[in-house]
Amino acid sequence: MLRTLEPELMLAPDQAQAYAEADFSETDDRFVQRFGQLFGRDFVGEIVDLGCGPGNIALRMARAFPDCSVTGVEGSAAMLDLARKRLAAMPETAFRMRFVEATLPTAVLPMHSADAVVSNSLLHHLHDPSVLWLTLRQVAVRRAPVLVVDLRRPETETRARQLVDACAANEPEVLRRDFYNSLLAAFEVDEVEKQLERAGLYGLQVQAVGDRHLEVFGRMPG
Ligand SMILES: C[S@@+](CC[C@H](N)C(=O)[O-])C[C@H]1O[C@@H](n2cnc3c(N)ncnc32)[C@H](O)[C@@H]1O
C-alpha cells in the first residue's frame, strides 16, 4: 500500500482534545522506559521532544529524569494550550520544562542545544520526513541520544481498519479517523532506513516493534 498523506498539524481544538483524553499510557510509559534502558535511568541534560502534542511524553520524561530539563516543540496552538494547562498542574516539574510553538522546519530552535532528542508519533505527520532528520542535526549535540517512535504502515487498508478496531474500539470517531489516517501516512521500516542513510545518520538504527510501531534509536554522529 502506498503512503497517503494526512495534514501535518493537529490544529482543530476537538481533535487535540480527543487526542489528549485518549489513553496512550501503555505506549507512552514504554517510550520513557525504553529511553532509560538505552541511555541510562540517570541521564542528565536538556531533552527536546519534537511534535510534543499535549505533552504526553515530555511530561513523563521530566518526571522520570529529575536531573533533566525538557523542551516540547509543537506547531499546533490547540495542542500547546493543553500541554501548558497540564504543566500548570505540576508545579514541582514546571520549572524544568517549557513548551515552544514552532512548526518544523524552524529557525526558532537554537543550534546544538539538545543533549538528547525524542519524538513520538510525529514522523508520519511530516509530508517530507527529512524535516525530522535535519532538525535532529540542527538541535542535537554530538553523540546525543535519540529515540523516535512512530506508527508503521500496514500492508493493506483492511489491516489498517483491523488495527483501528483492535486498538481503538471504544474511542471517539475523531480519534478513530485520525488513527486510521495516521496508519496510512506512516512509513515502513525500510523507508525509514533509507531516510537515515540519506541524512547520514549512520549511528541510528530502525526496527519494527509489536504489531504497529517502529523505533529509531542510537546516537547522533560524533
Ligand atoms: C500524533 S501527535 C503526537 C503528540 C505527542 N508526541 C505524543 O506522543 O502524544 C503529532 C503531533 O505533531 C504535531 N506536528 C505535526 N507536524 C508538525 C510540524 N511540522 N512541526 C511541529 N509539530 C508538528 C501535530 O500538531 C501533533 O500535535
The ligand as an SDF file (V2000), in Angstrom:
LIG
                    3D

 27 29  0  0  0  0  0  0  0  0999 V2000
    0.0870   12.2800   16.8960 C   0  0  0  0  0  0  0  0  0  0  0  0
    0.5890   13.7390   17.6990 S   0  0  0  0  0  0  0  0  0  0  0  0
    1.8070   13.1490   18.8540 C   0  0  0  0  0  0  0  0  0  0  0  0
    1.9480   14.0470   20.0470 C   0  0  0  0  0  0  0  0  0  0  0  0
    2.9660   13.6180   21.1100 C   0  0  0  0  0  0  0  0  0  0  0  0
    4.2960   13.4780   20.5690 N   0  0  0  0  0  0  0  0  0  0  0  0
    2.5510   12.3580   21.8120 C   0  0  0  0  0  0  0  0  0  0  0  0
    3.2800   11.3820   21.7490 O   0  0  0  0  0  0  0  0  0  0  0  0
    1.4940   12.3470   22.4380 O   0  0  0  0  0  0  0  0  0  0  0  0
    1.6210   14.5470   16.4730 C   0  0  0  0  0  0  0  0  0  0  0  0
    1.8680   15.9920   16.8080 C   0  0  0  0  0  0  0  0  0  0  0  0
    2.8620   16.5320   15.9270 O   0  0  0  0  0  0  0  0  0  0  0  0
    2.4830   17.8480   15.5870 C   0  0  0  0  0  0  0  0  0  0  0  0
    3.1400   18.2040   14.3160 N   0  0  0  0  0  0  0  0  0  0  0  0
    2.9270   17.6780   13.1010 C   0  0  0  0  0  0  0  0  0  0  0  0
    3.7220   18.2350   12.1760 N   0  0  0  0  0  0  0  0  0  0  0  0
    4.4770   19.1480   12.8420 C   0  0  0  0  0  0  0  0  0  0  0  0
    5.4860   20.0630   12.4350 C   0  0  0  0  0  0  0  0  0  0  0  0
    5.8730   20.1470   11.1370 N   0  0  0  0  0  0  0  0  0  0  0  0
    6.0530   20.8580   13.3670 N   0  0  0  0  0  0  0  0  0  0  0  0
    5.6540   20.7870   14.6670 C   0  0  0  0  0  0  0  0  0  0  0  0
    4.6930   19.9490   15.1150 N   0  0  0  0  0  0  0  0  0  0  0  0
    4.1130   19.1350   14.2120 C   0  0  0  0  0  0  0  0  0  0  0  0
    0.9690   17.7810   15.4760 C   0  0  0  0  0  0  0  0  0  0  0  0
    0.3540   19.0520   15.5600 O   0  0  0  0  0  0  0  0  0  0  0  0
    0.6480   16.8700   16.6520 C   0  0  0  0  0  0  0  0  0  0  0  0
    0.4240   17.5950   17.8280 O   0  0  0  0  0  0  0  0  0  0  0  0
  1  2  1  0
  2  3  1  0
  2 10  1  0
  3  4  1  0
  4  5  1  0
  5  6  1  0
  5  7  1  0
  7  8  2  0
  7  9  1  0
 10 11  1  0
 11 12  1  0
 11 26  1  0
 12 13  1  0
 13 14  1  0
 13 24  1  0
 14 15  1  0
 14 23  1  0
 15 16  2  0
 16 17  1  0
 17 18  1  0
 17 23  2  0
 18 19  1  0
 18 20  2  0
 20 21  1  0
 21 22  2  0
 22 23  1  0
 24 25  1  0
 24 26  1  0
 26 27  1  0
M  CHG  2   2   1   9  -1
M  END
$$$$
